[in-house]
Amino acid sequence: MDDHIESERILFRLNYILKRLMDRYAGRNLASIWSEGFNVTFLPYFMSIGDTGISNHDLVKRILVTKQGVSKTVKELENLGLVYSEKSETDARSIMIYLTDTGKSLYSSIKQNANHIKADYIKTVGIKNYEITVDTMTKIIEFHEELEKKQV
């Protein structure tokens, strides 16, 4: 394979470009539904909270950031009126994070938009290729998570 073509297919490059393009898409297409001050970087945190809420410890594990990173972003989401937090009833060291009614409405709108883009992806590559892509990305993520566990 030609060296130029091979370098175009390096996963680090492709992942970087895809993330940038998806962030731009989210910024353009979701800006009209989220409140002023909401940043595209909040999306992984916000969407991980979901309908049922999540503990701060589980949020750290789910999106692979520090406790300080979670605390800072949750505080910003609280300031926007999208989430609230309270001490866990089962673990005094843990904080539970929940969506407010406004947050639930935004969450639902973002999920609807995500389903629309998913449908566009499926139209573009077909359902089989879409599912293979998601399965492959999931396996690559699991591979890297296992690598990190070994390095700790």
CYANA upper distance limits for C-alpha pairs under 8 A (distance plus 0.5 A):
  1 MET  CA      5 ILE  CA      7.36
  1 MET  CA      6 GLU  CA      6.82
  2 ASP  CA      6 GLU  CA      6.61
  3 ASP  CA      7 SER  CA      6.60
  4 HIS  CA      8 GLU  CA      6.78
  5 ILE  CA      9 ARG  CA      7.08
  6 GLU  CA     10 ILE  CA      7.24
  8 GLU  CA     13 ARG  CA      7.78
  8 GLU  CA     14 LEU  CA      8.13
  9 ARG  CA     13 ARG  CA      7.87
  9 ARG  CA     14 LEU  CA      7.20
 10 ILE  CA     14 LEU  CA      6.83
 11 LEU  CA     15 ASN  CA      6.30
 12 PHE  CA     16 TYR  CA      6.66
 13 ARG  CA     17 ILE  CA      6.74
 14 LEU  CA     18 LEU  CA      6.50
 15 ASN  CA     19 LYS  CA      6.55
 16 TYR  CA     20 ARG  CA      6.76
 17 ILE  CA     21 LEU  CA      6.63
 18 LEU  CA     22 MET  CA      6.48
 19 LYS  CA     23 ASP  CA      6.51
 20 ARG  CA     24 ARG  CA      6.72
 21 LEU  CA     25 TYR  CA      6.60
 22 MET  CA     26 ALA  CA      6.57
 23 ASP  CA     27 GLY  CA      6.54
 23 ASP  CA     40 VAL  CA      7.02
 24 ARG  CA     28 ARG  CA      6.62
 25 TYR  CA     29 ASN  CA      6.30
 25 TYR  CA     30 LEU  CA      8.37
 26 ALA  CA     30 LEU  CA      5.73
 26 ALA  CA     31 ALA  CA      7.82
 26 ALA  CA     40 VAL  CA      7.28
 27 GLY  CA     31 ALA  CA      5.98
 27 GLY  CA     40 VAL  CA      6.72
 30 LEU  CA     34 TRP  CA      6.96
 30 LEU  CA    110 ILE  CA      7.72
 30 LEU  CA    113 ASN  CA      8.30
 31 ALA  CA     35 SER  CA      8.26
 33 ILE  CA    106 LEU  CA      7.47
 33 ILE  CA    109 SER  CA      7.73
 34 TRP  CA     38 PHE  CA      6.91
 34 TRP  CA    106 LEU  CA      6.95
 35 SER  CA     80 LEU  CA      7.95
 37 GLY  CA     80 LEU  CA      7.67
 38 PHE  CA     42 PHE  CA      7.45
 38 PHE  CA     77 LEU  CA      8.21
 38 PHE  CA     80 LEU  CA      8.00
 39 ASN  CA     43 LEU  CA      8.03
 42 PHE  CA     46 PHE  CA      6.42
 42 PHE  CA     73 THR  CA      7.35
 42 PHE  CA     77 LEU  CA      8.44
 43 LEU  CA     47 MET  CA      6.28
 44 PRO  CA     48 SER  CA      6.49
 44 PRO  CA     63 ILE  CA      7.35
 45 TYR  CA     49 ILE  CA      7.04
 45 TYR  CA     59 LEU  CA      7.70
 45 TYR  CA     63 ILE  CA      7.67
 45 TYR  CA     70 VAL  CA      8.12
 45 TYR  CA     73 THR  CA      8.10
 45 TYR  CA     74 VAL  CA      8.36
 46 PHE  CA     50 GLY  CA      7.68
 46 PHE  CA     77 LEU  CA      8.44
 46 PHE  CA    107 TYR  CA      8.25
 47 MET  CA    107 TYR  CA      7.20
 48 SER  CA     54 ILE  CA      8.04
 48 SER  CA     59 LEU  CA      7.46
 48 SER  CA     62 ARG  CA      8.01
 49 ILE  CA     53 GLY  CA      5.32
 49 ILE  CA     54 ILE  CA      5.73
 49 ILE  CA     59 LEU  CA      7.99
 49 ILE  CA     97 ILE  CA      7.29
 49 ILE  CA     98 TYR  CA      6.98
 49 ILE  CA     99 LEU  CA      7.58
 50 GLY  CA     54 ILE  CA      8.07
 50 GLY  CA     98 TYR  CA      8.24
 50 GLY  CA     99 LEU  CA      7.74
 50 GLY  CA    107 TYR  CA      7.78
 51 ASP  CA     98 TYR  CA      8.18
 51 ASP  CA     99 LEU  CA      7.53
 51 ASP  CA    104 LYS  CA      7.44
 52 THR  CA     98 TYR  CA      7.51
 53 GLY  CA     96 MET  CA      7.27
 53 GLY  CA     97 ILE  CA      5.92
 53 GLY  CA     98 TYR  CA      4.88
 53 GLY  CA     99 LEU  CA      7.28
 54 ILE  CA     58 ASP  CA      6.91
 54 ILE  CA     59 LEU  CA      6.96
 54 ILE  CA     96 MET  CA      6.14
 54 ILE  CA     97 ILE  CA      5.90
 54 ILE  CA     98 TYR  CA      7.32
 55 SER  CA     59 LEU  CA      6.69
 55 SER  CA     88 SER  CA      8.16
 55 SER  CA     94 SER  CA      6.92
 55 SER  CA     95 ILE  CA      6.03
 55 SER  CA     96 MET  CA      4.77
 55 SER  CA     97 ILE  CA      6.41
 56 ASN  CA     60 VAL  CA      6.76
 56 ASN  CA     67 LYS  CA      8.02
 56 ASN  CA     70 VAL  CA      7.57
 56 ASN  CA     71 SER  CA      8.36
 56 ASN  CA     94 SER  CA      6.96
 56 ASN  CA     95 ILE  CA      6.03
 56 ASN  CA     96 MET  CA      6.68
 56 ASN  CA     97 ILE  CA      7.31
 57 HIS  CA     61 LYS  CA      6.98
 57 HIS  CA     67 LYS  CA      8.03
 57 HIS  CA     94 SER  CA      7.30
 57 HIS  CA     95 ILE  CA      8.40
 58 ASP  CA     62 ARG  CA      6.47
 59 LEU  CA     63 ILE  CA      6.71
 59 LEU  CA     64 LEU  CA      8.49
 59 LEU  CA     70 VAL  CA      7.78
 60 VAL  CA     64 LEU  CA      6.02
 60 VAL  CA     65 VAL  CA      5.86
 60 VAL  CA     66 THR  CA      6.64
 60 VAL  CA     67 LYS  CA      6.60
 60 VAL  CA     70 VAL  CA      6.99
 61 LYS  CA     65 VAL  CA      7.80
 65 VAL  CA     69 GLY  CA      6.58
 65 VAL  CA     70 VAL  CA      7.36
 66 THR  CA     70 VAL  CA      6.91
 67 LYS  CA     71 SER  CA      6.57
 68 GLN  CA     72 LYS  CA      6.56
 69 GLY  CA     73 THR  CA      6.75
 70 VAL  CA     74 VAL  CA      6.40
 71 SER  CA     75 LYS  CA      6.55
 72 LYS  CA     76 GLU  CA      6.89
 73 THR  CA     77 LEU  CA      6.67
 74 VAL  CA     78 GLU  CA      6.53
 74 VAL  CA     83 VAL  CA      7.88
 75 LYS  CA     79 ASN  CA      6.68
 76 GLU  CA     80 LEU  CA      6.88
 77 LEU  CA     81 GLY  CA      6.93
 77 LEU  CA     82 LEU  CA      5.99
 77 LEU  CA     83 VAL  CA      6.29
 78 GLU  CA     82 LEU  CA      6.24
 78 GLU  CA     83 VAL  CA      5.41
 78 GLU  CA     84 TYR  CA      6.17
 81 GLY  CA    100 THR  CA      7.45
 81 GLY  CA    102 THR  CA      7.59
 81 GLY  CA    103 GLY  CA      7.80
 82 LEU  CA     99 LEU  CA      6.33
 82 LEU  CA    100 THR  CA      5.81
 82 LEU  CA    101 ASP  CA      8.08
 82 LEU  CA    102 THR  CA      6.25
 82 LEU  CA    103 GLY  CA      4.60
 82 LEU  CA    104 LYS  CA      8.29
 83 VAL  CA     97 ILE  CA      7.24
 83 VAL  CA     98 TYR  CA      5.94
 83 VAL  CA     99 LEU  CA      4.77
 83 VAL  CA    100 THR  CA      5.53
 83 VAL  CA    103 GLY  CA      6.68
 84 TYR  CA     97 ILE  CA      6.35
 84 TYR  CA     98 TYR  CA      5.97
 84 TYR  CA     99 LEU  CA      6.88
 84 TYR  CA    100 THR  CA      6.98
 85 SER  CA     95 ILE  CA      6.94
 85 SER  CA     96 MET  CA      5.96
 85 SER  CA     97 ILE  CA      4.87
 85 SER  CA     98 TYR  CA      6.63
 86 GLU  CA     95 ILE  CA      6.11
 86 GLU  CA     96 MET  CA      5.91
 86 GLU  CA     97 ILE  CA      7.22
 87 LYS  CA     91 ASP  CA      8.36
 87 LYS  CA     92 ALA  CA      6.97
 87 LYS  CA     93 ARG  CA      8.30
 87 LYS  CA     94 SER  CA      6.75
 87 LYS  CA     95 ILE  CA      5.04
 87 LYS  CA     96 MET  CA      6.47
 88 SER  CA     92 ALA  CA      6.42
 88 SER  CA     93 ARG  CA      8.13
 88 SER  CA     94 SER  CA      6.02
 88 SER  CA     95 ILE  CA      5.70
 88 SER  CA     96 MET  CA      5.92
 99 LEU  CA    103 GLY  CA      5.39
 99 LEU  CA    104 LYS  CA      6.13
100 THR  CA    104 LYS  CA      6.56
101 ASP  CA    105 SER  CA      6.78
102 THR  CA    106 LEU  CA      6.82
103 GLY  CA    107 TYR  CA      6.46
104 LYS  CA    108 SER  CA      6.65
105 SER  CA    109 SER  CA      6.84
106 LEU  CA    110 ILE  CA      6.63
107 TYR  CA    111 LYS  CA      6.68
108 SER  CA    112 GLN  CA      6.74
109 SER  CA    113 ASN  CA      6.78
110 ILE  CA    114 ALA  CA      6.58
111 LYS  CA    115 ASN  CA      6.67
112 GLN  CA    116 HIS  CA      6.89
113 ASN  CA    117 ILE  CA      6.91
114 ALA  CA    118 LYS  CA      6.55
115 ASN  CA    119 ALA  CA      6.68
116 HIS  CA    120 ASP  CA      6.89
117 ILE  CA    121 TYR  CA      6.65
118 LYS  CA    122 ILE  CA      6.69
119 ALA  CA    123 LYS  CA      6.69
120 ASP  CA    124 THR  CA      6.66
121 TYR  CA    125 VAL  CA      6.63
121 TYR  CA    126 GLY  CA      8.03
121 TYR  CA    130 TYR  CA      7.55
122 ILE  CA    126 GLY  CA      5.12
122 ILE  CA    127 ILE  CA      5.57
122 ILE  CA    129 ASN  CA      8.40
122 ILE  CA    130 TYR  CA      6.43
123 LYS  CA    127 ILE  CA      8.15
125 VAL  CA    129 ASN  CA      6.30
125 VAL  CA    130 TYR  CA      6.76
126 GLY  CA    130 TYR  CA      6.61
127 ILE  CA    131 GLU  CA      6.59
128 LYS  CA    132 ILE  CA      6.62
129 ASN  CA    133 THR  CA      6.48
130 TYR  CA    134 VAL  CA      6.79
131 GLU  CA    135 ASP  CA      6.54
132 ILE  CA    136 THR  CA      6.43
133 THR  CA    137 MET  CA      6.55
134 VAL  CA    138 THR  CA      6.59
135 ASP  CA    139 LYS  CA      6.76
136 THR  CA    140 ILE  CA      6.70
137 MET  CA    141 ILE  CA      6.65
138 THR  CA    142 GLU  CA      6.71
139 LYS  CA    143 PHE  CA      6.60
140 ILE  CA    144 HIS  CA      6.83
141 ILE  CA    145 GLU  CA      6.65
142 GLU  CA    146 GLU  CA      6.69
143 PHE  CA    147 LEU  CA      6.83
144 HIS  CA    148 GLU  CA      6.73
145 GLU  CA    149 LYS  CA      6.84
146 GLU  CA    150 LYS  CA      6.90
147 LEU  CA    151 GLN  CA      6.92
148 GLU  CA    152 VAL  CA      6.85
